[in-house]
Amino acid sequence: MAEPNDQINQLRQELRRGIVVLAVLSQLDTARYGYGLIQRLAEMGLEIEEGTLYPLLRRLEQQGLLESVWDTSETRPRKYYQISTTGRDVLTTLRAEWLETVTVMRRLLEGDKHD
């Protein structure tokens, strides 16, 4: 059987998986390159590894939720991502769903005082 700390880490990872898409979409109104996005999310309290972020960015772009452009003006080319119109619509829906879920979970975790 797994150690309690291992179990907690595994469960924490499962919880985070569900919010990464929402977090990424929420930060791409302004075009950002991958590492800059990692830094921005970390500043806001959400640590994401490169191995998680870059495949996600590619998948979201393939799904039409992000657009990208290469900046080759510097010595090292960078691919900048920005939310697309479709991505904005999806973000609006996911944001509403998230806020509703937080309300429900708060009720569940704090207990309904009106039983």
N, C-alpha and C positions, 0 to 999 in steps of 0.2 A: 504494500500500500504506500502511496506517495506521502512524503513528509508534509505537515501542515503548511509550511512556507511555500513548498513547491506547488501545492494545491492552490493556494491563494494566488501565487504568481500566474498560474495557468488560467484561473478564473478571471483575474484582472485583465489578462491578455484577451480573453474572449469578450469581455465587456468593451474594451477599447476598439476591437475590430469593427464593431458596429458604428463607431462614431468617426472613424478616420475620414471616410468619404465626405461627411457633412463638414468636418473641420477644414478639409482641404478646399472644398468648394467655397466655403465662407471666406477664405483668405485670398481668393484669386480675382477679385474685382480689379485689382491692379496686377499687371503682368509681373510675374516673378519666375526666376529660375529655380531649379530644384533645391540647391543648397540654401538659397535665400528663403525659400518657403520653410525648410527645416528649421532655420534660425527663427523665423517669425513665429512658427507654431511653438517652439521651445520657449520663446519670450512670453507667450501666452499661457504656458504651463503644460503643453502637450508635446512630449518627446516622441519623435518618429525617426526610425532608422532609415538610412538611404535605401537599404534593401527592401524596405516596405514601401517607401514613397515613390521611387522611380517606376516600378511596375504599375502602381496605382495610377500615376499620371498618364502613362501610356494607355492603360485600359480606359480611363475616363475620356481621353482624347479619341480613342477608337469608337467610343459610345456617343461621341458628338457633344459631350458635356464641357469639354475644354477645347480651346484653339491654341496653337503654338506658332512661334516664329523664332528663327535662328538669328542671333545677333553675332555677326562676325567682325564687328568693328574693333574688337580688342584682340589681343594675342591668342586668347583661348576662347573659341566660340561657345556661346551659351544658348540653350534653348529656353525660351520664355513661354510660360503657360498663362492663359487667362480664361476665365469662365466664358462660355458661349451663351447665346440667347437661350438655347435649350437648357443649358446648365443652370441659368438663372431661374428658369421655371421649375426645374427639379429641386434646386436649393430652396425655393419658396415652399414647395410641398414638403420636403424633408424637414425643414425648419419647423413648420407647423406641427408635423408629426412628432418631432423631438420634444417640443415644448409640451405637447399633450401627454407624451410618455413620462416626462419629468413630473408633471402634475400628478399623474396616476401613481407613479412610484413613490413620490413624497407622501401621498395619502397612505399607501400600503406600508411604507417603512416607518412612518410616524404613528401609524394606527389611526383608525377612524374613532374619534372620541364620542361618536353618537350611537354606538352599538346598543 
